[in-house]
Amino acid sequence: MERGSRRLDQPPGAGLDPVSRRRTLEHHRHSLAEIRGIMNSMKTLAYLEARKLARFLEAQQAVVDSIETAAADLLGFHPEILPGSQPATPVFLLFGADRGFCGDFNRALLRHLEATLQARPGDAPALIAIGRKLHTLLDRDARVVAWIEGAGLMEEITVVLNQLADEIIALQGRPGGLEVFCIYHGSEDGVVMQRLLPPFEDRPGGPPRYSHPPVLNLAPTALLTELTDQYLFAALHAMLYTSLLLENQHRVTHLDGAVKHLDEQSEDLARQCNALRQEEIIEEIEVILLSAASLGE
């Protein structure tokens, strides 16, 4: 180690005289205060974004529920219009974080993905990764067929959705069609997986809610196609809203812990500075007393 450098396990100002060490500690404390202010501002912005997303998510989820209810009513009387199951290419959409300071948000997605794939041996999945921070974790993964930058704000979700729709359409030319799954943070309890395509496969089989079939202005097959398009648009919106909401909640929690840790460090530095200042005062008093004694002699 070069002369003048400080070991990582040494406190700031170690090896200096009390005055120089106190000044070094005060400078370090000032730097921590600036970092603390930046992190606290980031936490506040994440909290406000989460509140805004929560309001929109409630309305968006109501749209998804209404489409699913309409599909259930249609398939309850026309189950024959649902396409039959056939071998398809599994595609996994991974809704990751676009920015940092959110803990293991992205790694939790990958753990859930690997656990899912272990239960599906023999599959050759295609992955679509959403979020720049997730890209770094999958940089050399040959299974990734598309990279999409995530949304940092709610207003950017439409751009992400359009890019995602283009990638899904580009993959539809594969033999056998697609089987699309979405892996995202769906609740505070953790990561969930939702099947997106083919839709409504779990709807037929139960008894219809009404005794008479619905009056239709379109053929049942054409209506199911229209409902599918609306459902994909609404469901992807809801997933992106949910993922971004929980990303911001993770960021608030992570930054809150970091701010508290900085406050503890700042308090410890303040105590050290006070102790060093007391030593300086004692030394000054001793010098004054020695000077007075020498004058008296």
Backbone torsions as a table, in degrees:
resi	resn	phi	psi	omega
1	MET	NA	136.0	-178.1
2	GLU	-70.9	153.6	178.6
3	ARG	-64.9	137.8	178.6
4	GLY	93.3	-12.9	177.5
5	SER	-82.1	157.7	-177.1
6	ARG	-113.8	135.7	175.2
7	ARG	-66.3	150.8	-176.8
8	LEU	-66.8	-26.3	-177.8
9	ASP	-90.9	4.4	178.3
10	GLN	-95.6	144.6	176.5
11	PRO	-71.1	159.2	178.1
12	PRO	-58.7	135.3	177.6
13	GLY	83.4	7.6	-179.7
14	ALA	-63.4	136.5	179.1
15	GLY	89.6	-3.3	179.6
16	LEU	-96.7	166.0	175.3
17	ASP	-70.1	161.3	-174.5
18	PRO	-54.1	-40.8	-177.9
19	VAL	-66.5	-48.2	-179.7
20	SER	-65.3	-37.8	-179.3
21	ARG	-66.2	-40.6	179.3
22	ARG	-63.3	-40.8	179.1
23	ARG	-65.3	-37.6	177.2
24	THR	-65.2	-42.6	179.1
25	LEU	-64.6	-39.6	178.8
26	GLU	-65.5	-38.7	177.6
27	HIS	-64.9	-41.4	178.7
28	HIS	-65.0	-38.8	178.2
29	ARG	-65.4	-38.4	177.5
30	HIS	-64.2	-40.1	178.3
31	SER	-63.8	-41.6	177.9
32	LEU	-62.9	-36.8	179.1
33	ALA	-64.7	-38.2	177.9
34	GLU	-66.6	-43.6	178.4
35	ILE	-63.2	-40.7	179.7
36	ARG	-61.4	-41.1	178.6
37	GLY	-63.3	-40.4	179.1
38	ILE	-65.1	-47.3	-178.8
39	MET	-63.9	-37.8	179.5
40	ASN	-67.0	-36.3	176.3
41	SER	-65.8	-41.3	177.3
42	MET	-62.7	-39.4	178.3
43	LYS	-64.5	-40.6	179.5
44	THR	-64.7	-42.9	178.9
45	LEU	-63.8	-40.5	178.7
46	ALA	-64.5	-38.7	178.8
47	TYR	-64.5	-43.6	-179.6
48	LEU	-66.1	-38.5	178.5
49	GLU	-65.9	-38.4	178.6
50	ALA	-64.5	-40.6	178.4
51	ARG	-63.0	-42.1	-179.8
52	LYS	-65.6	-42.5	-179.8
53	LEU	-65.2	-36.9	-179.4
54	ALA	-60.9	-37.6	179.3
55	ARG	-67.8	-43.5	-179.5
56	PHE	-71.5	-33.7	-176.7
57	LEU	-64.3	-37.9	180.0
58	GLU	-59.9	-44.1	179.4
59	ALA	-69.2	-38.8	-179.3
60	GLN	-67.0	-38.3	178.6
61	GLN	-66.9	-32.4	176.2
62	ALA	-64.5	-36.7	177.2
63	VAL	-64.3	-45.1	179.2
64	VAL	-60.5	-44.4	-179.1
65	ASP	-63.0	-38.5	-179.4
66	SER	-67.9	-37.8	178.0
67	ILE	-67.1	-42.1	178.1
68	GLU	-63.2	-37.9	177.6
69	THR	-65.1	-42.4	178.8
70	ALA	-64.3	-39.9	178.3
71	ALA	-65.4	-38.9	178.9
72	ALA	-64.4	-40.6	177.7
73	ASP	-63.7	-41.2	-179.7
74	LEU	-66.8	-47.8	-176.4
75	LEU	-73.7	-19.5	176.7
76	GLY	-63.8	-29.5	179.2
77	PHE	-106.7	-17.3	-179.2
78	HIS	-132.0	61.0	-178.9
79	PRO	-66.7	-17.1	-176.2
80	GLU	-71.7	-16.6	-176.7
81	ILE	-81.5	-9.7	179.9
82	LEU	-75.5	126.9	-178.8
83	PRO	-60.2	146.7	177.9
84	GLY	-72.8	153.9	179.7
85	SER	-72.8	143.8	178.6
86	GLN	-151.3	159.7	179.3
87	PRO	-58.6	134.3	-176.5
88	ALA	-141.8	161.5	177.6
89	THR	-79.3	120.8	178.1
90	PRO	-75.7	129.0	178.3
91	VAL	-122.4	129.2	-179.3
92	PHE	-113.7	122.0	174.5
93	LEU	-93.6	120.6	-178.2
94	LEU	-106.5	113.0	-177.8
95	PHE	-92.8	91.9	-177.7
96	GLY	-98.7	-172.6	-178.7
97	ALA	-92.2	142.9	177.8
98	ASP	-92.7	-18.8	179.3
99	ARG	-128.1	169.3	-176.2
100	GLY	-91.7	-160.6	-180.0
101	PHE	59.8	42.3	177.5
102	CYS	-135.6	29.1	173.6
103	GLY	66.4	-138.7	-177.3
104	ASP	-95.1	34.7	-177.8
105	PHE	-53.5	-48.5	-176.7
106	ASN	-77.2	-38.8	-179.0
107	ARG	-65.2	-31.7	177.0
108	ALA	-63.5	-36.8	176.4
109	LEU	-62.1	-44.3	-177.9
110	LEU	-68.2	-35.3	176.3
111	ARG	-63.4	-42.5	178.7
112	HIS	-65.6	-38.9	178.8
113	LEU	-62.4	-48.5	-177.9
114	GLU	-64.8	-37.4	176.9
115	ALA	-64.3	-37.1	178.4
116	THR	-67.3	-43.7	-177.9
117	LEU	-68.8	-31.8	176.2
118	GLN	-63.8	-30.0	178.3
119	ALA	-83.6	-4.5	179.2
120	ARG	-125.0	63.9	-178.4
121	PRO	-65.1	144.5	179.2
122	GLY	96.9	-15.1	178.9
123	ASP	-75.5	148.0	172.3
124	ALA	-117.2	81.4	-170.3
125	PRO	-75.6	156.2	170.1
126	ALA	-111.0	136.9	-176.7
127	LEU	-113.4	138.8	170.1
128	ILE	-118.6	114.2	-174.9
129	ALA	-97.9	127.0	-179.0
130	ILE	-115.7	120.0	-179.8
131	GLY	117.4	127.0	-175.7
132	ARG	-64.8	-35.8	179.4
133	LYS	-68.1	-29.6	175.8
134	LEU	-72.6	-30.5	179.7
135	HIS	-60.5	-38.4	-178.3
136	THR	-65.8	-29.1	179.4
137	LEU	-80.3	-22.0	-178.3
138	LEU	-114.4	23.9	-171.3
139	ASP	-56.4	-40.4	-175.7
140	ARG	-109.9	21.9	-179.7
141	ASP	-87.8	115.9	-176.3
142	ALA	-70.1	-13.6	-179.2
143	ARG	-76.0	-16.2	-178.3
144	VAL	-75.8	123.4	-179.9
145	VAL	-105.2	-12.4	-179.0
146	ALA	-156.7	141.8	175.3
147	TRP	-115.7	131.6	178.9
148	ILE	-131.9	130.5	175.0
149	GLU	-69.5	137.4	-178.7
150	GLY	-80.4	178.6	179.0
151	ALA	-94.9	131.7	173.6
152	GLY	-91.8	-24.4	179.2
153	LEU	-131.0	160.1	-178.7
154	MET	-61.3	-33.8	-178.3
155	GLU	-67.3	-16.5	-179.4
156	GLU	-91.0	-2.6	-175.2
157	ILE	-66.3	-36.1	-179.3
158	THR	-61.4	-39.2	178.7
159	VAL	-63.6	-44.0	178.8
160	VAL	-63.2	-41.6	-179.1
161	LEU	-63.1	-40.7	179.1
162	ASN	-64.9	-42.0	178.2
163	GLN	-65.1	-39.2	179.6
164	LEU	-65.5	-41.1	177.9
165	ALA	-63.0	-39.5	178.5
166	ASP	-63.4	-40.3	-179.3
167	GLU	-67.9	-40.0	178.8
168	ILE	-65.1	-41.8	178.5
169	ILE	-62.9	-39.6	179.9
170	ALA	-64.0	-28.8	-179.3
171	LEU	-85.5	-11.3	-175.5
172	GLN	-69.5	-11.2	177.8
173	GLY	-78.2	-3.6	-179.9
174	ARG	-71.4	148.1	-178.6
175	PRO	-60.5	138.1	176.0
176	GLY	85.8	-3.5	-179.6
177	GLY	81.5	-169.8	-175.7
178	LEU	-121.2	149.0	169.8
179	GLU	-123.5	102.4	-169.5
180	VAL	-101.0	128.8	176.6
181	PHE	-120.6	144.4	177.3
182	CYS	-113.0	126.2	176.3
183	ILE	-113.9	118.8	-174.9
184	TYR	-155.9	166.5	174.3
185	HIS	-77.3	104.1	-174.1
186	GLY	-98.6	-10.8	179.0
187	SER	-161.2	172.0	178.3
188	GLU	-67.2	-15.6	179.8
189	ASP	-77.4	-18.6	177.7
190	GLY	143.2	-158.4	-173.9
191	VAL	-83.2	142.6	176.7
192	VAL	-128.2	160.6	174.7
193	MET	-123.6	131.9	-179.0
194	GLN	-128.0	134.3	177.6
195	ARG	-81.4	126.7	-177.4
196	LEU	-101.3	-43.9	178.5
197	LEU	-130.8	139.8	-10.6
198	PRO	-68.3	144.6	-176.8
199	PRO	-87.2	163.6	169.8
200	PHE	64.4	16.1	-176.6
201	GLU	-69.5	-21.1	-180.0
202	ASP	-93.3	4.5	-175.8
203	ARG	-80.0	-47.6	-178.1
204	PRO	-71.6	159.0	178.9
205	GLY	117.7	-32.7	179.0
206	GLY	-87.6	163.6	178.8
207	PRO	-69.8	142.0	177.7
208	PRO	-62.0	152.1	179.2
209	ARG	-74.7	-25.2	-176.3
210	TYR	-121.4	158.2	-178.7
211	SER	-82.5	-19.4	-178.3
212	HIS	-116.2	143.7	179.2
213	PRO	-67.0	155.0	178.9
214	PRO	-68.8	148.5	176.6
215	VAL	-82.6	121.2	-173.4
216	LEU	-111.7	141.8	172.0
217	ASN	-96.7	-8.3	177.1
218	LEU	-123.7	162.4	172.4
219	ALA	-64.8	146.1	-177.8
220	PRO	-53.7	-40.1	179.9
221	THR	-66.0	-43.6	178.9
222	ALA	-64.6	-38.8	178.3
223	LEU	-65.1	-39.8	178.2
224	LEU	-62.9	-38.2	177.4
225	THR	-63.2	-43.2	178.2
226	GLU	-63.9	-42.6	179.0
227	LEU	-63.8	-37.0	179.4
228	THR	-62.6	-45.5	178.8
229	ASP	-60.6	-45.4	179.5
230	GLN	-64.9	-37.9	-178.5
231	TYR	-66.3	-44.8	179.7
232	LEU	-59.4	-44.8	-179.8
233	PHE	-62.4	-46.5	-177.2
234	ALA	-71.6	-41.1	-177.3
235	ALA	-67.7	-42.2	178.3
236	LEU	-64.5	-38.4	175.3
237	HIS	-58.9	-47.8	-178.3
238	ALA	-62.5	-39.8	179.2
239	MET	-66.6	-42.1	178.9
240	LEU	-65.6	-40.8	175.8
241	TYR	-60.3	-45.9	-177.1
242	THR	-65.0	-45.0	-178.9
243	SER	-62.1	-45.2	179.9
244	LEU	-67.1	-36.3	176.6
245	LEU	-60.5	-49.2	-177.8
246	LEU	-72.4	-29.2	173.6
247	GLU	-60.8	-44.2	179.2
248	ASN	-68.5	-35.2	176.3
249	GLN	-65.8	-40.7	174.6
250	HIS	-61.0	-40.3	-179.1
251	ARG	-66.0	-40.5	177.8
252	VAL	-60.3	-45.7	-179.7
253	THR	-64.2	-44.5	-178.2
254	HIS	-64.4	-46.1	-178.5
255	LEU	-70.8	-31.9	176.9
256	ASP	-62.4	-42.5	176.3
257	GLY	-64.5	-38.7	179.2
258	ALA	-66.5	-40.8	179.2
259	VAL	-64.1	-42.0	178.2
260	LYS	-63.1	-39.9	178.2
261	HIS	-63.7	-40.6	177.8
262	LEU	-66.3	-37.2	177.0
263	ASP	-62.7	-40.9	177.9
264	GLU	-63.7	-42.3	178.3
265	GLN	-63.9	-40.7	-179.9
266	SER	-64.8	-41.0	177.3
267	GLU	-63.6	-40.0	178.2
268	ASP	-64.4	-41.1	177.8
269	LEU	-65.7	-36.4	178.1
270	ALA	-63.4	-41.2	177.7
271	ARG	-63.8	-40.7	178.8
272	GLN	-65.3	-40.3	178.4
273	CYS	-63.7	-41.3	178.8
274	ASN	-64.2	-40.9	178.9
275	ALA	-64.2	-41.9	178.7
276	LEU	-67.0	-37.1	178.1
277	ARG	-65.1	-37.6	176.2
278	GLN	-63.3	-39.7	176.2
279	GLU	-62.2	-40.9	178.5
280	GLU	-62.1	-42.8	-179.3
281	ILE	-64.0	-42.2	178.8
282	ILE	-62.1	-42.5	178.7
283	GLU	-63.8	-39.3	178.4
284	GLU	-64.4	-40.8	178.4
285	ILE	-64.3	-41.5	179.0
286	GLU	-62.1	-40.7	178.0
287	VAL	-63.3	-41.2	179.9
288	ILE	-64.2	-43.3	179.8
289	LEU	-65.0	-39.6	177.7
290	LEU	-65.7	-37.9	179.4
291	SER	-67.4	-39.8	179.4
292	ALA	-66.7	-38.7	179.0
293	ALA	-64.9	-41.2	-179.0
294	SER	-67.5	-34.0	175.8
295	LEU	-68.2	-37.6	179.4
296	GLY	-64.8	-37.3	178.4
297	GLU	-68.6	NA	NA
